[in-house]
Structure formats: C-alpha cells, structure tokens
C-alpha cells in the first residue's frame, strides 16, 4: 500500500512539473504596425506594438544592404524580429 502511494505521489509530481514547464512565461507581443522595405540598397524595418500588454515597442531602423545577399538580408530581418519577439 505504501508503494502504491509513493508511485501515485511521483506521478502527480511529474504531471505538475510538466504542466509548470508548459506554462513557462513567454513574451506576448501585439503588433500594430510592421513594415519591411527592401529596395536593394537599403533595408528599412519599422515595428510598433505592445509587449506583455504594457511595454511599448517602437523600432525603426534603416540598414545599408548594398552588396548583401538575400540570405544576409533575411538574417537581419530575422535577428530584429526575434529580438523583439515578433513573428
């Protein structure tokens, strides 16, 4: 009987830990404006929104991309959006 209680306790603890791990805090970003313009010479990224319902995000920057490959330009976009938590 004691062994059954121990097994039950371990199972409940495992389920609780799994549930806690799944509810790990992730930033929630509401994007109101996202603009990415690439004319082959410059890359302009502008993103506005709210992170976690209270932190305003306002990002605007122009990059000199003359001579960069598409993969390099995509890497810049990915880095910016990942760092802001925007998809």
C-alpha positions in Angstrom: 0.0 0.0 0.0 2.8 2.4 0.9 4.5 1.7 -2.5 1.3 2.5 -4.4 1.1 5.8 -2.5 4.7 6.6 -3.5 4.0 5.8 -7.1 0.9 7.9 -7.1 2.8 10.8 -5.5 5.6 10.6 -8.0 3.0 10.6 -10.9 1.2 13.6 -9.6 4.5 15.4 -9.1 5.6 14.6 -12.6 2.3 15.9 -14.1 2.6 19.1 -12.0 6.2 19.7 -13.2 5.2 19.0 -16.8 2.3 21.5 -16.5 4.6 24.1 -15.0 7.2 23.7 -17.7 4.5 24.2 -20.4 3.3 27.4 -18.8 6.8 29.0 -18.9 6.4 32.7 -19.3 6.7 33.8 -22.9 6.5 37.3 -24.1 3.2 38.2 -25.8 3.6 40.8 -28.4 0.7 42.6 -30.1 2.0 44.2 -33.3 0.1 47.2 -34.5 2.4 48.1 -37.4 5.1 46.1 -39.1 6.9 47.5 -42.3 9.9 45.9 -44.0 11.0 47.7 -47.2 14.0 46.4 -49.3 15.0 48.4 -52.4 18.3 46.5 -52.9 20.3 49.4 -51.4 18.7 49.9 -48.1 16.5 47.8 -45.8 14.1 49.7 -43.7 12.4 48.0 -40.7 9.7 49.6 -38.7 7.8 47.8 -36.0 5.4 49.2 -33.4 3.4 47.2 -30.8 3.0 46.3 -27.2 4.9 43.5 -25.3 3.2 41.8 -22.4 0.2 44.2 -22.5 2.3 47.1 -21.0 5.7 47.6 -22.6 5.6 49.6 -25.8 7.8 48.6 -28.7 8.9 51.1 -31.2 11.6 50.0 -33.5 12.7 51.9 -36.7 16.0 51.5 -38.4 17.5 51.6 -41.9 20.3 49.3 -42.9 22.8 49.8 -45.7 22.5 46.4 -47.6 24.2 47.2 -50.9 26.1 44.1 -52.0 24.4 41.8 -49.4 22.9 38.5 -50.5 19.2 37.7 -49.9 20.3 35.3 -47.1 22.2 38.1 -45.4 19.2 40.5 -45.6 16.8 37.8 -44.3 19.2 37.2 -41.5 19.0 40.9 -40.4 15.2 40.7 -40.5 15.1 37.5 -38.5 17.5 38.9 -35.9 15.4 42.1 -35.4 12.1 40.3 -35.3 13.4 37.5 -32.9 15.0 40.1 -30.6 11.7 42.0 -30.4 9.7 38.8 -30.0 7.7 39.5 -33.2 6.8 36.9 -35.8 
